[in-house]
Every structure is written in C-alpha cells, then in structure tokens.
Amino acid sequence: MLTIAACVGMLLVLLAGALVTNTDSGRGCGDDWPLCHGKFIPAYTLESMLEYSHRAVSAIVGFLVLALFIVTMMYHRKSKEAVIYTSSALFFTVLQALLGAAAVKWPQSPPVMALHFGFSLLALASTMLIVMWAYRNKKAKSDQVRISVPRSVYRWSWIIFVYTYVVVYIGAFIRHTDAAGGCVGWPLCNGQVIPEMSGATGIVFVHRVAALILALAVIGLAVHIHKVSGHDGLKLTSKWTVGLVVFQIFSGALLTMTVTNDNVFIFTGLLHNLIVSAYFGIIADLCIRSWKYREGRI
C-alpha cells in the first residue's frame, strides 16, 4: 500500500505542478517559501491557494517517499532493483522540491523551469517502477521465466527513453514560455506543412515533428519486439507504449484546439501531462526489463 500511495501521490504532485503552471500561479505566494506571504494559511486568492496546495501535497508525498525508502532498506535491502528505484524516487523528489523552492526565491528562466517538470517525471517513473517491482515480486509469475531478449531491444528502448525525455523537455519549455499558441490548427501549423521557423511557431513545430518521430520509433520498437522476442511481458508492455504515445499525440492536438479557451485548456493540459506520465513510466519499465533479460546476461 505504501508503494501505491507514494506513486499516486507523486502523480498528484506532477499534475498539481502542471496546474500551477497552466494557471500562472507560480508566484501565488510571492517570494516566500515554505510559508505563503509569510503565513501558514495564505490569503484566499486562487493563485495562492493553488501554489500553497501544491507545496502541501509535495511535502506529504516527500515524507511518503522517504518512508518507502526506509522500509525498502529495512526489508528489501538485498534487492538491488528495489533499492535503486526507491533511492531514485527519493533523490528526484528532493531535487524537484529544491528546484521549486529556488524558483520561488530566485525566479528561474524557462529552460531551468522545464527541468523541474522533467525531474518530477523521473520521480514519478521511479515510484511506478517500484510499484511494478512489488507486484511482480509478489505474483512471481512471468518474470521468473528467464527468456532471453535480443540486445537490440534493450539498446533501442534506451535510445527511445532518452529521446522521450528530450521531447518532454521541449513540451515543458513551450509551457513555461507560453508558446503553446505558436501553431494554430492541427496537423498543419498555421495552415502550412512547414511554417516560418521563428519564435513560438518554430518551437511548437519542432515539438510536433519530434513527437511524430517518437511515435514512429515506438511503433517500430514494438514491431521489432514481436518479431525477435518470445517474452510475453515485453510484448504487452510494448503495446501499451504504442497506445499511450498515440493517445499523447491526439491529446496534443486537443491541446492545440483549446489553446484560446483558458478554462478548457487547463483540463486538456492536465490530460496531456497525465498520458505522458503513464507512458514515461511504462517505457522506463520496458528499458529495465529488456536490460535484465538481454542475451548474454542470463
């Protein structure tokens, strides 16, 4: 239960952070941290409540992740996987919290703030991995069958994982620079196949092309896994990655269509973040499992 609570909590932290960004509430508590305008209970403005709620949830989840790390070290110290996942979750949780505090005390540039979302995503992926590890460790079914996986699977999955982080970073940068309206319409950008590559338009168009390349790469990897691997678990995981990356692209299209409606845009933005969070955790799991069962290791 602790693993699930930490994972769900980390997802709430990520979505709350996205909500703060989408509503421009990052300065809702002024320059104060951890207090809000010097108070434990801030003024009842929307911005201050959103920002302070985000801080409160982050603090609670931080303690959950710390507790998970302590429990893992007490009862599962011999499992390298469990220790790595919980250590990673704790590290990135602390890192993103410190970066968030620094952003309040000393306003950061959009490139740095985009890293904040990236670190939160890595923290969430780490908690998702520990949940999946705990489930498989308890069930002890498919992963006990040592079916070797061609090294090409693990190599390409890791390349796609790193590339995914780059695509996500560009998306976070767009959000922190308010450049989402750079491309009007979808799939064309401002009615053009290749628009003028300058300003917000250029950034959004690059993100779209990068996302399309990612989708093709994920589909290609899934096809490759089904051809060369007999590992049913990896085949199922690869199907999930394809489904999620396709949904992510269409949620991006929905985001573009609602960019001029602030109320709807907030919810489509949260949907976009929710899907990429699930995808990122599952592609990370694909990387880990393909590495564990690569040819020549077992």
C-alpha positions as CSV (number, residue, x, y, z in Angstrom):
1,M,0.0,0.0,0.0
2,L,2.9,2.4,0.7
3,T,4.2,1.9,-2.8
4,I,0.9,2.7,-4.3
5,A,0.3,5.7,-2.1
6,A,3.7,7.1,-3.0
7,C,3.1,6.6,-6.7
8,V,-0.4,8.1,-6.7
9,G,0.9,11.0,-4.5
10,M,3.7,11.7,-6.9
11,L,1.3,11.8,-9.8
12,L,-0.8,14.3,-7.9
13,V,2.3,16.4,-7.3
14,L,3.1,16.4,-11.0
15,L,-0.4,17.3,-12.0
16,A,-0.6,20.0,-9.3
17,G,2.6,21.5,-10.6
18,A,1.2,21.5,-14.1
19,L,-2.0,23.1,-12.9
20,V,0.1,25.8,-11.2
21,T,2.0,26.4,-14.4
22,N,-1.1,26.4,-16.6
23,T,-2.9,29.0,-14.3
24,D,0.2,31.2,-13.9
25,S,0.1,30.6,-10.1
26,G,3.8,30.1,-9.6
27,R,4.1,33.5,-7.9
28,G,0.9,33.0,-5.9
29,C,2.9,33.0,-2.7
30,G,5.3,35.8,-3.6
31,D,8.9,35.2,-2.7
32,D,8.2,33.3,0.5
33,W,9.0,29.6,1.0
34,P,7.9,27.4,2.7
35,L,5.4,29.9,4.0
36,C,3.0,31.8,1.7
37,H,3.2,35.5,2.0
38,G,4.7,34.9,5.5
39,K,1.7,32.9,6.7
40,F,0.9,29.3,7.3
41,I,-2.6,29.9,5.8
42,P,-2.4,32.2,2.8
43,A,-4.8,34.7,1.5
44,Y,-7.8,33.2,-0.2
45,T,-6.8,34.0,-3.7
46,L,-6.9,31.3,-6.4
47,E,-3.2,31.7,-7.2
48,S,-2.1,31.5,-3.6
49,M,-4.3,28.5,-2.8
50,L,-3.1,26.6,-5.9
51,E,0.6,27.2,-5.2
52,Y,0.3,26.5,-1.5
53,S,-1.8,23.3,-2.1
54,H,1.0,22.2,-4.5
55,R,3.6,22.7,-1.7
56,A,1.5,20.9,0.9
57,V,0.9,17.9,-1.4
58,S,4.6,17.8,-2.3
59,A,5.6,17.8,1.4
60,I,3.2,15.0,2.2
61,V,4.4,12.9,-0.7
62,G,8.0,13.7,0.2
63,F,7.5,12.0,3.5
64,L,5.8,9.1,1.9
65,V,8.7,8.6,-0.5
66,L,11.1,8.8,2.5
67,A,9.1,6.2,4.4
68,L,9.2,4.0,1.3
69,F,12.9,4.3,1.1
70,I,13.4,3.4,4.8
71,V,11.1,0.4,4.6
72,T,12.9,-0.8,1.5
73,M,16.3,-0.5,3.2
74,M,14.9,-2.4,6.2
75,Y,13.1,-5.3,4.5
76,H,14.4,-5.4,0.9
77,R,18.0,-4.3,1.1
78,K,19.1,-7.4,-0.9
79,S,17.0,-6.4,-3.9
80,K,19.2,-4.1,-6.0
81,E,16.2,-3.2,-8.1
82,A,14.0,-2.1,-5.1
83,V,16.9,-0.1,-3.6
84,I,17.7,1.7,-6.9
85,Y,14.0,2.6,-7.6
86,T,13.4,4.0,-4.1
87,S,16.7,5.8,-4.0
88,S,16.0,7.3,-7.4
89,A,12.5,8.3,-6.3
90,L,13.9,10.0,-3.1
91,F,16.7,11.7,-5.0
92,F,14.5,13.2,-7.7
93,T,11.7,14.1,-5.2
94,V,14.2,16.2,-3.2
95,L,15.8,17.6,-6.3
96,Q,12.5,18.8,-7.8
97,A,11.4,20.2,-4.4
98,L,14.6,22.2,-4.1
99,L,14.3,23.5,-7.7
100,G,10.7,24.5,-7.0
101,A,11.9,26.4,-3.8
102,A,14.7,28.1,-5.8
103,A,12.2,29.1,-8.4
104,V,10.2,30.9,-5.7
105,K,13.1,32.6,-4.0
106,W,15.1,33.4,-7.2
107,P,12.9,33.3,-10.3
108,Q,14.4,30.9,-12.9
109,S,14.5,31.1,-16.7
110,P,12.1,28.9,-18.7
111,P,14.9,26.4,-19.7
112,V,15.6,25.8,-16.0
113,M,11.9,25.6,-15.0
114,A,11.4,23.0,-17.8
115,L,13.8,20.8,-15.9
116,H,11.5,21.0,-12.9
117,F,8.9,19.0,-14.8
118,G,11.5,16.6,-16.1
119,F,12.7,15.8,-12.6
120,S,9.1,15.4,-11.3
121,L,8.6,12.9,-14.2
122,L,11.7,10.9,-13.3
123,A,10.5,10.8,-9.6
124,L,7.1,9.5,-10.8
125,A,8.6,6.9,-13.1
126,S,10.8,5.7,-10.2
127,T,7.7,5.2,-8.0
128,M,5.9,3.5,-10.8
129,L,8.8,1.1,-11.2
130,I,8.8,0.2,-7.5
131,V,5.0,-0.5,-7.7
132,M,5.5,-2.8,-10.7
133,W,8.5,-4.5,-9.0
134,A,6.4,-5.1,-5.9
135,Y,3.6,-6.5,-7.9
136,R,5.8,-8.9,-9.9
137,N,7.8,-9.9,-6.8
138,K,4.5,-10.8,-5.1
139,K,3.0,-12.7,-8.0
140,A,6.3,-14.2,-9.2
141,K,5.0,-15.4,-12.5
142,S,6.2,-14.2,-15.9
143,D,9.4,-12.6,-14.7
144,Q,10.6,-15.9,-13.2
145,V,10.7,-17.3,-16.7
146,R,14.2,-16.4,-17.9
147,I,13.6,-15.8,-21.6
148,S,16.5,-14.0,-23.2
149,V,15.8,-10.8,-25.1
150,P,18.0,-9.7,-28.1
151,R,20.3,-6.9,-27.1
152,S,18.9,-4.8,-29.9
153,V,15.7,-4.4,-27.9
154,Y,17.4,-3.0,-24.9
155,R,19.6,-0.7,-26.9
156,W,16.8,0.8,-28.9
157,S,14.5,1.0,-25.9
158,W,17.1,3.1,-24.0
159,I,17.7,5.3,-27.0
160,I,13.9,5.9,-27.2
161,F,13.8,6.6,-23.5
162,V,16.4,9.3,-23.7
163,Y,14.8,10.7,-26.8
164,T,11.4,10.8,-25.0
165,Y,12.9,12.9,-22.2
166,V,14.1,15.4,-24.9
167,V,10.7,15.6,-26.4
168,V,9.1,16.0,-23.0
169,Y,11.6,18.8,-22.2
170,I,10.7,20.7,-25.3
171,G,7.0,20.4,-24.4
172,A,7.7,21.7,-20.8
173,F,9.7,24.6,-22.3
174,I,6.8,25.5,-24.5
175,R,4.5,25.6,-21.5
176,H,6.9,27.7,-19.5
177,T,7.3,30.2,-22.3
178,D,3.6,30.4,-23.1
179,A,4.4,29.4,-26.6
180,A,1.5,26.9,-27.0
181,G,-0.3,29.2,-29.4
182,G,2.7,29.2,-31.8
183,C,0.9,26.8,-34.1
184,V,-2.8,27.3,-34.9
185,G,-4.5,24.2,-36.2
186,W,-3.6,20.6,-36.4
187,P,-1.9,18.7,-38.0
188,L,-0.9,21.6,-40.1
189,C,0.8,24.5,-38.4
190,N,-0.8,27.9,-39.2
191,G,-2.2,26.2,-42.3
192,Q,1.3,25.3,-43.6
193,V,3.2,22.0,-43.8
194,I,6.4,23.8,-42.9
195,P,5.7,27.1,-41.2
196,E,8.1,30.0,-40.6
197,M,10.6,28.6,-38.2
198,S,10.9,31.6,-35.8
199,G,9.7,32.4,-32.3
200,A,7.0,30.3,-30.7
201,T,5.9,28.8,-34.1
202,G,9.4,27.3,-34.6
203,I,9.5,25.8,-31.1
204,V,6.0,24.3,-31.3
205,F,6.6,22.9,-34.8
206,V,9.9,21.2,-33.7
207,H,8.0,19.7,-30.8
208,R,5.4,18.3,-33.2
209,V,7.9,16.8,-35.5
210,A,9.9,15.3,-32.6
211,A,6.7,13.8,-31.2
212,L,5.9,12.2,-34.6
213,I,9.4,10.7,-34.8
214,L,8.9,9.4,-31.3
215,A,5.6,7.7,-32.2
216,L,7.2,6.1,-35.3
217,A,10.2,4.9,-33.2
218,V,7.9,3.4,-30.5
219,I,5.8,1.6,-33.1
220,G,9.0,0.3,-34.8
221,L,10.3,-1.0,-31.5
222,A,7.0,-2.7,-30.7
223,V,7.1,-4.5,-34.1
224,H,10.7,-5.5,-33.6
225,I,9.9,-6.9,-30.1
226,H,7.1,-9.0,-31.5
227,K,9.4,-10.4,-34.2
228,V,12.5,-11.2,-32.3
229,S,11.4,-11.8,-28.7
230,G,9.4,-14.5,-27.0
231,H,9.0,-12.5,-23.8
232,D,5.2,-12.1,-23.5
233,G,5.6,-9.4,-20.8
234,L,7.7,-7.2,-23.1
235,K,5.3,-7.7,-25.9
236,L,2.4,-6.5,-23.7
237,T,4.4,-3.5,-22.4
238,S,5.4,-2.5,-26.0
239,K,1.7,-2.5,-26.9
240,W,1.0,-0.1,-24.0
241,T,3.7,2.2,-25.1
242,V,2.3,2.4,-28.6
243,G,-1.2,3.0,-27.4
244,L,-0.1,5.7,-24.9
245,V,2.2,7.6,-27.4
246,V,-0.7,7.7,-29.9
247,F,-3.1,9.0,-27.3
248,Q,-0.5,11.5,-26.3
249,I,-0.3,12.9,-29.9
250,F,-4.0,13.2,-30.1
251,S,-4.2,14.9,-26.7
252,G,-1.6,17.3,-28.0
253,A,-4.0,18.0,-30.9
254,L,-6.8,18.6,-28.5
255,L,-4.5,20.9,-26.5
256,T,-3.9,23.0,-29.7
257,M,-7.6,23.2,-30.4
258,T,-8.4,24.6,-27.0
259,V,-5.4,26.9,-26.6
260,T,-7.7,30.0,-26.9
261,N,-10.1,28.8,-24.2
262,D,-8.3,29.2,-20.9
263,N,-10.9,27.1,-18.9
264,V,-10.8,24.1,-21.3
265,F,-7.1,24.5,-22.0
266,I,-6.3,23.8,-18.3
267,F,-8.0,20.4,-18.4
268,T,-6.6,19.4,-21.8
269,G,-3.2,20.4,-20.5
270,L,-3.6,18.1,-17.4
271,L,-4.8,15.3,-19.7
272,H,-1.7,15.8,-21.8
273,N,0.5,15.5,-18.7
274,L,-1.4,12.5,-17.4
275,I,-0.8,10.5,-20.5
276,V,2.8,11.3,-20.9
277,S,3.4,10.4,-17.2
278,A,1.9,6.9,-17.8
279,Y,3.8,6.5,-21.0
280,F,7.1,7.6,-19.4
281,G,6.8,5.1,-16.6
282,I,6.0,2.2,-18.9
283,I,8.8,2.9,-21.4
284,A,11.1,3.1,-18.4
285,D,9.9,-0.4,-17.3
286,L,10.4,-1.7,-20.9
287,C,14.0,-0.4,-20.7
288,I,14.7,-2.1,-17.3
289,R,13.2,-5.4,-18.3
290,S,14.9,-5.6,-21.7
291,W,18.2,-4.9,-19.9
292,K,17.6,-7.5,-17.3
293,Y,16.9,-10.3,-19.8
294,R,19.2,-9.3,-22.6
295,E,21.1,-12.0,-24.4
296,G,24.4,-13.0,-22.8
297,R,23.3,-12.0,-19.3
298,I,21.1,-14.9,-18.4
